Amino acid sequence: MKGIFLALILTLVSSAVLKAQDYVEYHRQGMAALEAKNYPSYLENARKADSLRPNHPSLMYSLAKSYALNNQDKEAAKTLEVLTHFYASVNVLDTTDFNSLFHSQDWYVLEEMVKSYQTTKATSDLAFEIEKAGFHPEGIAYHAKQDVFYISDIREGHIYRVNQSGTEIELLASLKELGYWSAMGVAVDPTDDEILWVTTSAVSLFSGYKDALAGKSAVLKLHAQTGELLKAYKPNSEGQLLGDLILSSQGKLYTTDSNNPIIYTIDESGDSLTQAFKNNDWWNLQGLAFSDDEQALYVSDYIQGIYKIEVATGAITPFINENERLRGGDGIYLKNDKLYILQNGSTPKRIAHIKLDSEGYGIAESLSFPDQARGDMEEPTLGTWVNSELFYIANSPWGYYDDENQPKTNEWPALKIFRLKTEK
């Protein structure tokens, strides 16, 4: 089998690790049982590890293998099918671990699934490119009146103003010079287009990062024309990693925390951030989207999938039954009762869209992928609407750093902004 399955890679920094602190130990016990050929014990520990840390490719592969070794081929095939919906790697099937399945109909279905997911689809086109080594874009927002994009930068904490062709790039603000950190999500205020909102967090790829900055985050209110810092909003404690943000048509702001299962808003005093919604089932929060009537707020959990939040009551429910099919979503965007998901945590990376029913939940049968397995779409992150077209960052260069978190500027790619034309 391929090397990707030889070691369990556990990289989450989320506080959710605390609620599942035993899954690593269960995995280790399972591996010891496998080595001792105690297959029932291997299965028992694999089940426990998977229940505590859902939708982890290595843990699910191990669970499928333990089923096969205990002559439970149907359960093994079912587990591999669930895995393949978000991790369609040829490495999963390039193994002798499932010899008992090789000539079955289940195995044929799995092979066809991988083949389908690995088939290149390219619906989005290139809107423009930016040649700027070291510039690490993450978020993008469109300013309709100015007809420009604001693009945030991880490495230096810059906010750039860019025209629609990408030929004019102007530095609006340096968050680093303002005493802050990486620029993450960015949004134009719908109630006052002179205001630009930005989330900032101290991530390890930030050029000024040091251990003492870990867990520092804020939401910044900037002047959209001058870049002047008008106000900063911070949580009442540290330990956050604020990522994406969204504003309602009335200017109500929400922002996700990738370190904790919390969505924040600005408190009633208007001075700091306070908890708006919390769900202990969340692991790693990313993008946000409102329903058309703004009665529902959708959030992407990188591990679990998409959730629907009733804004008035705070009720939180999974978006579809097989929610793991939507895991790995970064930015999410809703238009005309269809949710668009930038899935950079799936294999292969892809853009998904799914229709909503009359209750605001996803119709699983409508899930499709206009873009997938594209060599020029290395890391789609966040996007923004320009009328009915979704512009998004297609290849944010997270993978272009060395072991010391220094940018490989000699390998830095031309940064691509893609455009997906959606149905009206």
C-alpha positions as CSV (number, residue, x, y, z in Angstrom):
1,M,0.0,0.0,0.0
2,K,1.1,3.6,-0.6
3,G,3.0,5.6,2.0
4,I,0.1,7.9,2.8
5,F,-1.5,5.1,4.8
6,L,1.6,4.0,6.7
7,A,1.3,6.7,9.3
8,L,-1.6,8.4,11.0
9,I,-1.3,12.1,10.4
10,L,-3.1,14.1,13.1
11,T,-2.7,17.8,12.5
12,L,-5.8,19.4,14.0
13,V,-5.1,22.3,16.4
14,S,-8.8,22.6,17.2
15,S,-10.0,22.5,20.8
16,A,-12.1,19.6,19.6
17,V,-9.0,17.5,20.0
18,L,-9.6,17.8,23.8
19,K,-13.0,16.1,23.5
20,A,-11.5,13.2,21.5
21,Q,-8.2,12.9,23.3
22,D,-8.4,9.1,23.4
23,Y,-8.7,8.4,19.6
24,V,-4.9,8.4,19.1
25,E,-4.5,5.9,21.8
26,Y,-7.3,3.7,20.4
27,H,-5.6,3.8,17.0
28,R,-2.3,2.8,18.6
29,Q,-3.9,-0.1,20.5
30,G,-5.6,-1.2,17.2
31,M,-2.2,-1.2,15.4
32,A,-0.7,-3.3,18.2
33,A,-3.6,-5.7,17.9
34,L,-3.2,-5.9,14.2
35,E,0.5,-6.7,14.6
36,A,-0.4,-9.5,17.1
37,K,-3.1,-10.7,14.6
38,N,-5.8,-10.1,17.2
39,Y,-8.3,-9.0,14.6
40,P,-11.4,-8.7,16.9
41,S,-9.4,-6.3,19.1
42,Y,-8.2,-4.4,16.0
43,L,-11.8,-3.9,14.9
44,E,-12.9,-2.9,18.4
45,N,-10.3,-0.2,18.7
46,A,-10.7,1.0,15.1
47,R,-14.4,1.5,15.8
48,K,-13.7,3.5,18.9
49,A,-11.1,5.7,17.2
50,D,-13.4,6.4,14.2
51,S,-16.3,7.3,16.6
52,L,-14.1,9.9,18.4
53,R,-12.5,11.4,15.3
54,P,-15.0,11.3,12.5
55,N,-14.1,11.3,8.8
56,H,-10.4,10.9,9.1
57,P,-9.1,9.1,5.9
58,S,-6.5,7.1,7.7
59,L,-8.8,6.1,10.6
60,M,-11.6,5.1,8.1
61,Y,-9.2,3.1,6.0
62,S,-8.0,1.3,9.1
63,L,-11.7,0.6,10.1
64,A,-12.4,-0.8,6.6
65,K,-9.3,-3.0,6.9
66,S,-10.3,-4.3,10.3
67,Y,-13.8,-5.2,9.0
68,A,-12.2,-7.1,6.1
69,L,-9.9,-9.0,8.4
70,N,-13.0,-10.0,10.5
71,N,-14.8,-11.3,7.4
72,Q,-17.2,-8.4,7.4
73,D,-16.8,-7.5,3.7
74,K,-20.1,-5.6,3.4
75,E,-19.1,-3.3,6.2
76,A,-15.6,-2.9,4.8
77,A,-17.1,-1.9,1.4
78,K,-19.6,0.5,3.0
79,T,-16.9,2.2,5.0
80,L,-14.7,2.6,1.8
81,E,-17.7,4.0,-0.1
82,V,-18.3,6.7,2.6
83,L,-14.5,7.5,2.5
84,T,-14.4,7.7,-1.3
85,H,-17.1,10.4,-1.4
86,F,-14.6,12.8,0.1
87,Y,-11.3,11.1,-0.3
88,A,-11.3,9.5,-3.8
89,S,-7.6,8.7,-3.9
90,V,-6.4,5.9,-6.1
91,N,-4.1,4.9,-3.2
92,V,-7.2,3.7,-1.3
93,L,-7.7,0.9,-3.8
94,D,-4.1,0.3,-4.7
95,T,-3.6,-2.3,-1.9
96,T,-3.8,-6.0,-1.1
97,D,-5.7,-5.2,2.2
98,F,-9.0,-6.0,0.5
99,N,-8.3,-9.1,-1.5
100,S,-11.7,-10.6,-0.5
101,L,-13.4,-7.7,-2.2
102,F,-11.4,-7.6,-5.4
103,H,-13.9,-9.5,-7.6
104,S,-17.1,-8.3,-6.0
105,Q,-19.7,-5.9,-7.3
106,D,-18.9,-3.6,-4.4
107,W,-15.3,-3.3,-5.5
108,Y,-16.3,-2.5,-9.0
109,V,-18.6,0.3,-7.7
110,L,-15.7,1.7,-5.6
111,E,-13.4,1.7,-8.7
112,E,-16.0,3.5,-10.7
113,M,-16.5,6.1,-8.0
114,V,-12.8,6.9,-7.8
115,K,-12.6,7.1,-11.6
116,S,-15.6,9.5,-11.7
117,Y,-14.2,11.7,-8.9
118,Q,-10.8,11.8,-10.5
119,T,-12.2,12.8,-13.9
120,T,-11.2,16.4,-14.6
121,K,-14.1,18.9,-14.9
122,A,-13.3,22.5,-15.7
123,T,-16.3,24.8,-15.7
124,S,-14.8,27.9,-14.1
125,D,-12.6,30.1,-16.3
126,L,-9.6,32.3,-15.4
127,A,-10.7,35.8,-14.5
128,F,-7.1,37.1,-14.0
129,E,-3.7,36.3,-12.6
130,I,-1.4,38.1,-10.2
131,E,2.4,37.6,-10.5
132,K,3.7,38.6,-7.1
133,A,6.1,36.2,-5.3
134,G,5.4,35.9,-1.6
135,F,1.8,37.3,-1.9
136,H,-0.4,34.7,-0.2
137,P,-4.1,35.5,-0.9
138,E,-6.8,34.0,1.3
139,G,-9.9,36.1,1.2
140,I,-11.5,38.3,-1.5
141,A,-14.4,40.8,-1.5
142,Y,-16.0,42.8,-4.3
143,H,-16.7,46.5,-4.0
144,A,-19.5,47.2,-6.4
145,K,-19.3,51.0,-6.4
146,Q,-15.5,51.0,-6.9
147,D,-15.7,48.0,-9.2
148,V,-12.6,46.5,-7.5
149,F,-11.7,43.5,-5.4
150,Y,-10.1,43.6,-2.0
151,I,-7.8,40.6,-1.5
152,S,-6.3,39.7,1.9
153,D,-2.8,38.3,2.4
154,I,-1.6,35.6,4.9
155,R,2.1,36.2,4.8
156,E,2.4,40.0,5.5
157,G,-1.1,40.8,6.6
158,H,-1.6,43.1,3.6
159,I,-4.9,44.2,2.1
160,Y,-4.7,44.9,-1.6
161,R,-7.1,46.7,-3.9
162,V,-7.2,45.1,-7.3
163,N,-9.1,46.0,-10.5
164,Q,-11.2,43.5,-12.4
165,S,-8.4,42.6,-14.8
166,G,-5.8,42.2,-12.1
167,T,-3.5,44.7,-13.8
168,E,-3.7,47.4,-11.1
169,I,-2.7,46.4,-7.6
170,E,-2.6,48.9,-4.8
171,L,-1.7,48.3,-1.2
172,L,-4.6,49.5,1.0
173,A,-3.4,48.5,4.4
174,S,-0.7,46.6,6.2
175,L,-2.1,44.8,9.3
176,K,1.4,44.0,10.4
177,E,2.3,47.7,10.6
178,L,-1.0,48.3,12.5
179,G,0.2,45.7,15.1
180,Y,-1.9,42.8,13.9
181,W,-1.3,39.6,12.0
182,S,-2.3,37.6,8.9
183,A,-5.3,39.0,7.0
184,M,-7.9,36.3,6.6
185,G,-11.5,36.9,5.6
186,V,-12.6,40.3,4.1
187,A,-16.0,41.8,3.5
188,V,-17.5,45.1,2.4
189,D,-20.1,46.4,4.8
190,P,-23.5,46.3,3.0
191,T,-24.9,49.2,5.1
192,D,-21.9,51.5,4.5
193,D,-19.6,50.8,1.5
194,E,-16.9,53.0,3.0
195,I,-16.3,50.3,5.6
196,L,-14.2,47.2,5.0
197,W,-14.2,44.4,7.6
198,V,-11.2,42.0,8.0
199,T,-10.5,39.1,10.3
200,T,-6.9,38.8,11.4
201,S,-5.2,35.9,13.2
202,A,-1.6,34.9,14.1
203,V,-0.9,31.8,11.9
204,S,2.4,30.2,11.7
205,L,3.0,31.3,8.1
206,F,2.7,35.0,9.1
207,S,6.1,36.7,8.6
208,G,6.1,38.1,12.1
209,Y,4.9,35.0,13.8
210,K,6.4,33.8,17.2
211,D,5.0,31.4,19.7
212,A,3.8,34.2,22.0
213,L,1.3,35.2,19.3
214,A,-0.5,31.9,19.2
215,G,-4.2,32.2,19.7
216,K,-4.4,36.0,19.0
217,S,-7.2,37.1,16.7
218,A,-9.4,40.1,16.0
219,V,-11.9,41.6,13.7
220,L,-10.9,44.9,12.2
221,K,-13.0,47.8,10.9
222,L,-11.1,49.7,8.2
223,H,-11.9,52.6,6.0
224,A,-12.4,51.2,2.5
225,Q,-10.8,54.2,0.8
226,T,-7.8,55.0,3.0
227,G,-7.2,51.7,4.9
228,E,-7.4,53.6,8.2
229,L,-8.1,51.4,11.2
230,L,-11.3,52.6,12.7
231,K,-11.8,50.0,15.4
232,A,-10.6,46.6,16.5
233,Y,-12.8,44.0,18.1
234,K,-11.3,41.1,20.1
235,P,-12.8,38.1,22.0
236,N,-12.7,38.5,25.8
237,S,-10.1,35.6,26.0
238,E,-7.4,34.3,23.7
239,G,-7.0,31.0,21.9
240,Q,-8.9,31.8,18.8
241,L,-8.2,31.5,15.1
242,L,-10.8,33.7,13.4
243,G,-11.2,32.9,9.7
244,D,-14.1,33.8,7.5
245,L,-16.7,36.5,8.2
246,I,-20.1,37.6,6.9
247,L,-22.5,40.5,7.4
248,S,-26.2,40.5,7.1
249,S,-28.0,43.1,5.0
250,Q,-28.5,45.0,8.3
251,G,-24.8,44.9,9.1
252,K,-24.9,42.1,11.7
253,L,-21.4,40.5,11.6
254,Y,-20.5,36.8,12.2
255,T,-17.1,35.2,12.2
256,T,-15.9,31.6,12.5
257,D,-13.3,30.3,14.9
258,S,-11.2,27.4,13.5
259,N,-9.8,26.6,17.0
260,N,-13.0,26.4,18.9
261,P,-16.6,25.3,18.0
262,I,-17.9,28.9,18.2
263,I,-19.2,31.6,15.8
264,Y,-18.7,35.1,17.2
265,T,-20.5,38.3,16.7
266,I,-19.9,41.9,18.0
267,D,-21.5,42.3,21.4
268,E,-24.3,44.8,22.1
269,S,-21.9,47.3,23.6
270,G,-20.1,47.3,20.3
271,D,-16.7,46.9,21.9
272,S,-15.7,43.2,21.7
273,L,-16.6,39.9,20.2
274,T,-19.1,37.6,22.0
275,Q,-20.4,34.1,21.3
276,A,-23.3,33.9,18.9
277,F,-23.5,30.1,18.3
278,K,-21.7,27.1,19.7
279,N,-22.0,23.4,18.9
280,N,-19.7,20.8,20.6
281,D,-20.0,18.6,17.5
282,W,-18.1,21.1,15.5
283,W,-14.4,20.6,14.9
284,N,-12.9,23.2,12.6
285,L,-15.2,26.0,11.3
286,Q,-14.6,27.8,8.0
287,G,-17.0,29.6,5.7
288,L,-20.4,31.2,6.2
289,A,-23.4,31.9,4.0
290,F,-26.9,33.4,4.6
291,S,-30.1,32.1,3.2
292,D,-31.8,34.5,0.9
293,D,-34.2,35.7,3.7
294,E,-31.3,35.6,6.3
295,Q,-33.3,33.5,8.6
296,A,-30.7,30.7,8.3
297,L,-27.0,30.9,8.5
298,Y,-24.9,28.1,7.0
299,V,-21.4,27.2,8.2
300,S,-18.8,24.8,6.9
301,D,-17.1,22.5,9.4
302,Y,-13.9,21.2,7.7
303,I,-14.3,17.8,9.4
304,Q,-18.1,17.2,9.5
305,G,-19.6,19.0,6.6
306,I,-22.2,21.8,6.4
307,Y,-24.6,22.9,9.1
308,K,-27.7,25.0,9.1
309,I,-28.3,27.4,12.0
310,E,-31.7,29.0,12.7
311,V,-30.6,32.5,13.5
312,A,-33.7,33.3,15.7
313,T,-33.5,30.2,17.8
314,G,-29.9,29.0,17.5
315,A,-31.1,25.5,16.5
316,I,-28.3,23.7,14.6
317,T,-28.7,20.8,12.3
318,P,-26.7,19.0,9.6
319,F,-27.4,20.2,6.1
320,I,-27.7,16.7,4.6
321,N,-27.8,13.2,6.1
322,E,-24.5,12.2,4.5
323,N,-22.9,15.3,5.6
324,E,-19.4,13.9,5.3
325,R,-19.7,14.3,1.5
326,L,-19.4,18.1,2.1
327,R,-16.5,18.0,4.5
328,G,-13.3,19.9,3.5
329,G,-15.3,23.0,2.6
330,D,-13.6,26.4,3.0
331,G,-15.6,29.2,1.5
332,I,-19.4,28.6,1.0
333,Y,-21.7,30.8,-1.0
334,L,-25.5,30.8,-1.6
335,K,-27.3,32.1,-4.7
336,N,-30.8,31.2,-6.1
337,D,-31.4,28.4,-3.6
338,K,-28.1,26.7,-4.5
339,L,-25.1,26.4,-2.1
340,Y,-21.6,26.5,-3.6
341,I,-18.7,24.9,-1.6
342,L,-15.0,25.4,-2.2
343,Q,-13.7,22.0,-1.1
344,N,-9.9,22.2,-0.7
345,G,-10.0,19.4,2.0
346,S,-11.3,16.7,-0.4
347,T,-9.4,14.5,-2.7
348,P,-9.3,15.7,-5.4
349,K,-10.0,19.3,-4.7
350,R,-13.2,20.5,-6.2
351,I,-16.1,23.0,-6.4
352,A,-19.4,21.6,-5.3
353,H,-22.9,22.9,-5.6
354,I,-26.1,21.5,-4.2
355,K,-29.8,22.7,-4.4
356,L,-31.8,23.6,-1.3
357,D,-35.3,22.3,-0.6
358,S,-38.2,24.4,0.7
359,E,-37.0,24.0,4.3
360,G,-33.5,25.2,3.5
361,Y,-31.7,21.8,3.6
362,G,-29.6,20.3,0.9
363,I,-31.0,17.9,-1.7
364,A,-28.4,15.2,-1.7
365,E,-29.3,13.9,-5.1
366,S,-28.6,17.3,-6.6
367,L,-24.9,17.4,-5.4
368,S,-22.6,17.9,-8.4
369,F,-19.1,19.2,-9.1
370,P,-18.6,21.8,-11.9
371,D,-14.9,21.8,-11.2
372,Q,-12.7,19.0,-9.9
373,A,-9.3,17.4,-10.3
374,R,-7.9,20.4,-12.1
375,G,-4.2,20.8,-12.2
376,D,-4.6,24.6,-12.1
377,M,-6.8,24.6,-9.0
378,E,-4.4,23.7,-6.3
379,E,-6.1,25.3,-3.3
380,P,-9.4,27.1,-3.7
381,T,-10.1,29.1,-0.6
382,L,-12.6,32.0,-0.5
383,G,-14.7,33.8,-3.0
384,T,-17.1,36.7,-3.6
385,W,-20.2,37.3,-5.7
386,V,-20.1,39.7,-8.7
387,N,-23.8,39.7,-9.7
388,S,-24.4,36.0,-10.6
389,E,-20.7,35.1,-11.0
390,L,-18.6,33.6,-8.3
391,F,-15.0,34.9,-8.3
392,Y,-12.7,32.8,-6.1
393,I,-9.1,32.3,-5.2
394,A,-8.1,29.1,-7.0
395,N,-4.6,28.4,-5.9
396,S,-3.8,30.0,-2.5
397,P,-0.1,28.9,-2.1
398,W,-0.3,27.1,1.3
399,G,1.9,24.4,0.0
400,Y,4.8,26.7,-1.1
401,Y,6.6,27.1,2.2
402,D,9.7,25.2,3.5
403,D,10.1,23.5,6.8
404,E,10.9,26.8,8.5
405,N,7.7,28.4,7.2
406,Q,9.6,30.5,4.7
407,P,8.0,31.1,1.3
408,K,9.6,29.3,-1.7
409,T,9.6,32.4,-3.8
410,N,11.5,30.8,-6.6
411,E,8.6,28.3,-7.0
412,W,5.8,30.7,-6.2
413,P,2.9,30.2,-8.7
414,A,1.1,32.9,-10.6
415,L,-2.0,33.5,-8.4
416,K,-5.2,32.6,-10.2
417,I,-8.7,34.1,-9.6
418,F,-11.3,31.9,-11.2
419,R,-14.8,32.9,-12.3
420,L,-17.8,30.5,-12.1
421,K,-20.8,31.6,-14.0
422,T,-23.9,30.3,-12.2
423,E,-27.5,29.7,-13.2
424,K,-29.8,32.7,-12.7
